Amino acid sequence: MFLAIGLLLIHPQLSPRISFSAEKGALVMPADSGSPSGAGADENSLPLSTATVATLDQPVTLSGTAALPDAPAPDPAVNSPAPIAFLRPGKPFTVSVDRLREDNRRKRMLWMGLAIASHSAATFDAWSTRHAITTSGAQELNPLLRPFAGNASLYAVIQIAPALMDFTARKMMYSRHGFLRHTWWVPQSASLVSSLFCGAHNLSVH
């Protein structure tokens, strides 16, 4: 008896849910193909899909909206080329072979001239040293040349330093570094000046 009463109480609560589900399903599920509305839906579905495929290759236009503004025109002040008056043509990047040969010949002549001058100055230094030792009783202050200052071997030994400076200048002349290539004459010039200074100092000794 209690079971029958419970079923009667539960049954009214289940029926609205079932009816709501049925109505919701009717809204979600499409109608039968035999009904007029279902036939209209099927007919409209095909042109819709065809129109969608056809418009893939065509630009989409929005109806009922305002036209898009045109692209801004380029500013002539920004895209204008640089004034030619401020561009200075630089030196050409290509150098002729004749010019390279002439420059190389000039450097070799200058190197040879500095070599002759530096060795001549070293010979003058050796002679002035021997003269000061024999006439004034002076002594050689350079510890490397002191063992040779008492005989004529000083003329040969004193040429070692200028020869090293000549070799260094030759290497600097063909160096990959631009600074060394432009200052290759410094070692030979330093050897020349030092030999002349030492020779002049030896002559002043009495």
Secondary structure by P-SEA (a helix, b strand, c coil): caaaaaaaaaaaaaaaaaaaaaaaaaaacccccccaaaaaaaaaaaaaaaaaaaaccbbbbbccccccccccccccccccccccccccccccccccaaaaaaaaaaaaaaaaaaaaaaaaaaaaaaaaaaaaaaacccccccccccccccccaaaaaaaaaaaaaaaaaaaaaacccaaaaaacaaaaaaaaaaaaaaaaaaaacc
